[in-house]
Amino acid sequence: MNTKIKSREEIVELVEELRNKGKTIGFTSGAFDILHAGHIDYLYKAKEVCDVLILGLNSDESIKKYKDQNRPINNFKFRAKVACSLEMIDFVFGFEEVNNNINVELIKPDFYIKAGDYTKEKLSSASIVEKFGGKVVLIPVQNDTSTSKTIQKLIELEKLKSFEVISESIDLPKLNEKVKVVFVDRDGTINKELSYLHEPEKFVLEKNVPEGLRKIQDLGYKLVVVTDQSGIGLGYFTKEDMFKVHGQMFKLLLPFNLKIDRIYFCPHSIEDNCNCRKPKTGLLEKAMASYSNMIDLENSYFIGDKTSDIKCGDDFGVNTILVKTGSWGKDNRYPEVKPNYVAEDLLDAAWFMARNN
Ligand SMILES: [Zn+2]
């Protein structure tokens, strides 16, 4: 048991003793859920104000009440353990309330220290502190290090990952209106085709691709990349290699303020006889489900450079555009399927869509 952890009753007794020894008492509180540099700076500054720094750590239940039901990420035991390891904190205790009125009433700190984003008026405990002759000390914190922002970043990363792993179910909020989607093939349509491309530095965009994608995005379509990566199934490269290639794609598209909404890939070889290798429509069905079945098929498109892309889009019931980049449709696997339009490149495809929007 860590000697820094006390009950609130023990803290009250301790404070009495310390004060008799002429020590000044600082009190601060919070969730300290995922500790970050902002917390550390804050606590060091808090410790500068007083001789003894006491941290009131909110119980898990009280965090749920004043933040939300999904918090804290770390339970009280773990948060307390981390807090106790910090040199600037002298004592830690847990409390159940959502404000510090009772804490302040009992401890009567010389300094009631809070993060500077609270105004003194908003602190319900301030008047109580001053009643006992204590002072409220506000310390500004750096906002870009908040726990909420850290969590948001993790969510974004996780989203990106789960869209790329087709075997995982995607739990997204239900949409209540239809979305227009442009499914875009990758190799030969977005980037220059190379067999079994898996090295990020060899990923080179086809002509007019960012401009085309940007125009499509501006027309109000969601961009969804649909790609066959049989090299994974054949063991030529790994999923991680492919993720790195996609990272390069994001990097090249970033300056154009483009948002690829989802990426679906088929990792199988022909022999696997899966239901997702184009022209099979398995990947598009995944996408459909992830948009809560709200894709407006009649106003959506599939753009690709191969007849298998066109057949895939056609079988799924969306409009199709063949681009004259990559294979130029000369793969001839499904010559019977006719695209709605044959475009010079993605930008020309976007202009066709604009005319028919
Ligand atoms: Zn597949």
Boltz pocket constraint, residues with backbone or C-beta under 6 A from the ligand:
constraints:
  - pocket:
      binder: B
      contacts: [[A, 265], [A, 266], [A, 267], [A, 268], [A, 274], [A, 275], [A, 276], [A, 277]]
      max_distance: 6.0
